[in-house]
């Protein structure tokens, strides 16, 4: 057996004529506890090709293993990146497989934050990986909530066999996954369904007919042991204004699968294209998603942000885009989704934010995202934003976004000088605010943001006429794209767009801000 040893220099002598595979053992442990740690590895051979072990769960450019793995590799120099979820420092390096060595390689992983100890529990809403691999995948990514998509348009994992009797599985004491999550992804975009006891009958649906609204309404009427949760998978899908107008949406994915670990899918696919001048490559798609979300908030709507990676379809690992939900000391599946709907969230694909906001009349220990601060007419509210921050990437800047506009940009040294506080945010009218952290990464949009905090003065939300008009115009543009040969089908689909038009026109008429 050859030894897996760290190379002491960058010299590479080339492969010999005979390069037999040898068994090499890698062990990953938590540096603090010394216990084995499930991990994800991106391993390249001397030719720069990603190594795919025959038995480990592999996707695109990485594989996961449960603390120990034995690899069979020819001699040469290999480079690697090793991760155990975003709360651990990433380990990178290279090793040379040389003749005559016999030792194994042990890699220690250092945790720099433990979010669950502060009440924040990780999950993500877009997983397309095989159910048999889910427990290992979640351990390797330090993920606690994982709904698994088993039906998607015409695909259904249990089409020709009985669906599992046990849909919700708890393991490792505080990790949960649930089967039978589903996705309806067609011309209008994608809706994600969670906690149904049976799949929706979407198989055989055409690109445009029936409307996704038919199944959304059907899902809301279905009986289920667990409260239903419906997520808009991305903000720029064409039917977003229609779905939002229905009042039956629970969350919307702003850290979504167009944001990859090592790059961006820098287009809107078949969604509403972004204005390229304002949202240029390569990060414009991510900024467009957030811009749309801010317009929803500007209309007085309180829809929490969510996150999903689409591992199994797009290149991401499970949990790359994730949402932390504050549930306190103990986690349950139902509690996580309940607090997600309440907006007690932070979404991230990098920085670890833990906010608390203080104001007169608010909680003594500070308010979580989703909180509504209230005041009488003529009063103002000053918000004091306290922020705990951990990161393994360099943070480029912190931002406070108020009513869709950046009102404070704060460098890390200023944040430290202020002892973890940001400049005050003053409201003289109803509105909302959130905090965003953006990392320096030239290939992808790596960020985190809190769920919004809301301010309500004189009992009236702020409704922006400009933002409401933005969605009203969108509904007209989308309706013109519906072109079904069957007149009755056309009429049925257009009816949902007509209802949405009335909703957004009412928002325009009720607007109390520009």
N, C-alpha and C positions, 0 to 999 in steps of 0.2 A: 504494500500500500504506500502510495506517495503522500507526502505531507502537503496540506494547504497552508502556505506560509505567506505572510505579507512580504512583498518585494521590498528590498532595501534601496533599490535604485530603479530608474526608468528604463534601463537597458533591456533590450529584448533580443535574444540570440537566435530566434526563429525556431520553428518546429523541426524536430528531427524527421528523418525519412520514415521512421516507425513511431507512430503516436498512438499507442494503445490506450483505451479508456481505463482509468483507475478510479477506485472508490475513495471519495473524499467526504469527510463529515463536517458539517457546519452546525454549530450550536449557538442559539440565541438566548440570552438571559437578561432579566431585569437587573440593572446594575445595583439598585438599592437592596433588593430582596435576594438576588442570586437565583431566583426561580426561573425555569424555562418560560419562554415567551413566544407565542405565535407571532409570525412576522410575514411581511411581503418582501420579495427580493426581485430586483431588476439586474440580471446577470448577463454580461456580454462576453462572448468568446474572443479569441485573438483576432478574428476577422470582423468584429463589431456586430455579430449576430446575437440576438437574444437567445439564451439557453432555455430550452423547454424540457424539464424533467418529465419522464414518462408517467409518473404516478401522482404528482402534485397538481392541484387545481391551477391551471394556467389560463391567462387571458392577455392577448396582444403582445405585451412586453414584460410581463411579470408573473410570478407564481407565489403561492403562499404555502407555508408549512407550519407544523405545530411544535416549534421549538428546536427540533433536530431534523436534519435531512441528510441523506447520503446521496451524493451526486457521482455519476460516472462521467469523467471528463478526460480528454487527452491533455498532455502537458502543454504549457504555454501560459501566457499572461491573460488574466481575466479582470474586468472592471465590474464593480457592483455598486448598487444603492440599496440600502436596507431600511425598511420602515416598519413601525408597529403602531400605526395610527398617528394622527397629527399632534398628540400630546407628548410624544417622544421625539428626541432629537434624531434626525436622519443620520445614519452612518454610511459613509462612502469610502471607496478605496479601490485597491487593486491587489491581486495576489498572483504569484508565479507558482505554478505546479512544477516542482522539480523532482528529479529521481532520488530515491533513497530515503525520503522522509516518511515518518510514520504517525505524526501527531494530527489531532483534529484542530479546527479553527473555532474559537469561541468569540462571539461578538457581544459586547455589553451595550444595552440600550438604556439611555438616561431619560427619565420622565422629567419634563420641565414644568408641567402643570397637571393637576388632577381635577378635572372639571366636575366630576360627580361629587367630590368632597365639598364642593361649593354649591351643590344642588342642581348642576347643569348636566343633562343626560343627552347623549348623542343618538341621532337617528338620521335616516335618509329615506326618501320616498320613491326611488326609481331604481329597482334592482331586477335585473333579468338573468341572474345566475341560477344554475341548477340547485334545486332544494337540498340535494344530498351534500352539497358543499357549503351551505349557508353558515352552519355553526363555525366551521373553521375560518371562513372568510370574515365573519363578524369578529371573531377573536383576534385575527391577524390585523384587523383595522381598528380594534378597540371600539367597536360600535355596539350600542345597546338596544336599539330598536331597528328592525329590518323587515318591513313588509315585502313579500316576494311576489312579483308579477308572474302569474301562471296562466293568464288568458290575455290575449292581445289581438284585436281584430279577428282574423280567421283562425288564429292559433289558440289551442287550449290543451295544456299539458295533460288534463284528465278527460279528454274527449272520449277515449275508448277504454277507460278504466274508472273504477270508483274513485271519487275524490276522498282525500284523507278524512277520517272521522275527527282527528284532532287537528284543527286549523292553527291554533295558537300554541306555540312551543316556548317554554321557559327553560333556560340552561345557564350554567355558571352563576346561578342564584339571581343575577340581575340583568340578564340578556334575554331578549324576546324576539322571535320572528313569527310571522303569521302568513300562511299560504292563502291563495285565492285573491290576492290583489290583482287588479286588472287595468287595462289601458284601452281606451277608444281613441285611435289616432287616424284621422282621415283628413278631408279637405279643409275643415275648419280648424284643425290642430289636434291637440291631445289632451284628454282628461284622464286623470288617474283616480281609481276607485279603491277604497280601503274599507275593510271590516264587513263586507257583504258575506253572506253565508252561501251564496250561489253566484256563478258568473252571470253577467247580463247577456241577453241573446243578441249580441252584435255580429256574430258570425254571418257572413253572406251579405253584409251591408255594403252598398256601393260607396264610391268616393264622397258623394255629396248627399246621398239619400239612404236611409232616413236621416234627419238632422240629429246631431249629437244630443240636442235638447230632449229628444224623445227618450233616450236612455237615461239622461240625467234625471228627468222627472220620474221615470220608472224606478230608478235606484232610490230616490227619496221616498217612494211609497213602499219599498220592500221592507219586510220584517227581518230584523237581524238582532242577534244577541248582544252585539257590540255596536255602539253608536257609529253610524256611517260617517266617513270623511271623504270629501271630494276635493281634489287638488287640480288647479290649472297648471299644467306641466311647464309652460313658458308664457311670459307676458305678451309676446308678439304674435301669437297665433291669431289667425283671422277672426275667429269667433269669440275672442275674449270679451268684447263689449256685450255680446249676446249672453254669454254665460254669466257675466257679472250682473247684468240687468235682471237675471232670474232671481237673484238673492239666495241662491242655493249652493254657493261656492264657499269652501272653508279656508283655502290657502292658495298661494300662487308662488311658483318656483322662480326666484330671482337668481339663486346660485344653481344654474341648470346645466344640462349635459352638453351645451355648446362650449362650456368652459372646461378644458381638459388639463390634466396634470402637466403635460408638456406642450401645450399649444391651444389654439382656439379653432372651433368650427366657425369661421368668421363670415357667416351668412345667416339669413333667416329661413333657410330651407324654403318651404312653401308658405311661410308666414308673411306678415306685412313687412315689406322691406324698409330698412331704416334710411333716413336722409344721409347720404354719404358725406356731404360737406361737414356736417356737425358731428357725425359718428363714424369717423374714418377708421380704416384698418390700422393695426390688427386687433384692437380691443373695443372697437365700436359696437359690436354685437352685445357685449356685456353691459356697456353703458346705455344702450338702447333699451335693454330689459329693465334696468333700474329707472330710466326716465319714464317709461310707461307706468311702472309701479307707482312712481311719485304722482303721476297724473290721477291715478285712481284714488290715492290718499287725498289729493287736492279736491276731489269731488265729495269729500265727507265720508267716504267709505272706509271701513276698518277691516281690511283683509290682511291677515298675517303673512309674512314672507315664509317660504319654505325652500327646500334644496333637494336635488337629486342628481345622480351621476350617470344613470343608464349603463352601468357596467354589464357586459354581456351583449351590448349592441354597439356602444361607442367605447373608445379606448380606456376610459377611466377605471381605476380600481373601485371596488365597493367603498362607499363612504367618502370619496374624495370631496364631493360637494355634500355638506351635511348641515343639519340644523340641530342646535342644542336647545333643549326645552327645559325650563326650570321647573323641577318637580319636588325639590326639597330632598330630604334624606333617603326616602324610599321611592322606588320606581315601580309602577305597574303599567301595563299596556294602555289601559283606558285612561289613566291619569296623564300619560304622556300626550295622547291625542287631545284630551280635554284642555291641557295647558297650551298646546300648540294653537288650538282654536282661540284661546284667550290672548294669544300674541306674546306670551312670555318666552321669547325666542331670541337666539342669535344665529344667523346663518354665516357659514364660513367655508372656504377651501384653503385656509391658511391661518391667519391670526386668531388667537383665543381671547375674545372680549368677554368681560363680566361687568355689566353696567349696574349702577344704582343711581337714581335721580331723586333729589331732595327738593321739597317745596313746602311752604306753610300749608298745613292741612293734609299733607301726604303721609305715608307710612314713616314711622320714626327711623327705621333702618333703611330707608330709601325704597323707591318704587322700582318694580321690574318693568320691562317693556310690556306694552299693552295697557298700561295704567292710564286712566283718564283723570287729569287734574281739572278741577272746576273752580269757577269764580263768578261773582255777581257782575252785572253790567257796570261798566266804568272802572272796574278793577283790572290790574295787570298781574301776571304771574311770572316770577323769576325762577328758572330752573337751574339747580346746581348739579352738574353731571359729574359723578365720580366713576372712574373707570379703572378696573384691573385689566392688565394686558400682558399676555405672554405670546411669544412668537419664536419660530426658528428661522424665519425669513426676515430680512431687513424691512422695517416699516418705512415706507416713503413719507406718509403723512396720515394724520388723523383729521377727520372732517366732521363737523356738525352740520347736518342738513335740516333746514327749517322750511316747511311749506315748499319743498322741492328745490330750494336754493342753498348753496353752501354759504353759511354765515360765519363759520370759523374754520380755518385751516391751521392745525396745530402740529408743530414738529415735536419729536419725542423729547428733546431736551426741555422744551417749554412745558410739556405735560409732566415731566419729572420735577421741574422747578415748582410747579403748582401742586406737587404732592399727590399726583394721580387724579387731579380735577381738570376739567376743561373750562374755558371761559363761560360765564353765565349766558343762558338763553332766555331772552325776555319776550313774553307774549303780551300784547295789548289787545289781541283779538283771538278768536278760536283758531286752531291749527294743529300741527303735528311736528315732531322732530325725531331724528334718529342719529346715531353715531356710526361712522364708517371708517375702517382702517384699510389702507391699500399698501400692498407690499411691492417692492421693486422686483419686477420679473418681466423681461422683454418678450417672453413667448406667450404668456397667458395672463388673464386678469385674476390675480390672486388677492383676495380681499376678505373682509368680514364686515357685517353690519348688524346692529341691533334691530329688533323689531321696533316699530314706531311707538312713541309716547304721544298721547293726545291731550290737547288743551281745549276745554269747552267753557266759553265765557257767555253768560246769560243764557245757558242751555241750548245754544245754537251752534251746530258745526259750521266750519268754514267751507263754502262751496265755490270753487273758482269757475267763473264763466269760461275762461280760456280752456281749462282742462276739460270741462263738460263738452264744449264744442269740439274738442279734439276727438272724443269718442263718438259724438253724433256724426261728424264727418266720416269717421271710420265705418260706422254702421252702413251709411249710404254706399261707400266704396265697396264694402264687402257684399252687400245685396246685389250690386251690379254684376258680381262675379258668378252668381247662381244662375245656371243656364241648363235646366233639365228639359229633356224632350217631352216628358210626360207632364201635361198641364196640371193635373191634380197633385203630382209630386212637387212641382214647382210652387204651387200655391201653399202646400203644407209647409215647406221649408221656409218660404218667404214670410209666413205668418210670424215665426219666431223673430225674424229681423224687424218686422213691423212693431212687435211688442217692445223690442229693444230700442227702436227709434223713439217710441213714446217715452220710455224711461229716461233716455238721455236728453230729450227735448225738455222734459220736466226739470231735469237738473240744470239745464241752461236757464230756464225761466226762474228757478228758485235761487240762482247764484247770488251771493252777497259779497263777492270779491272778484277782481279781474284775474 
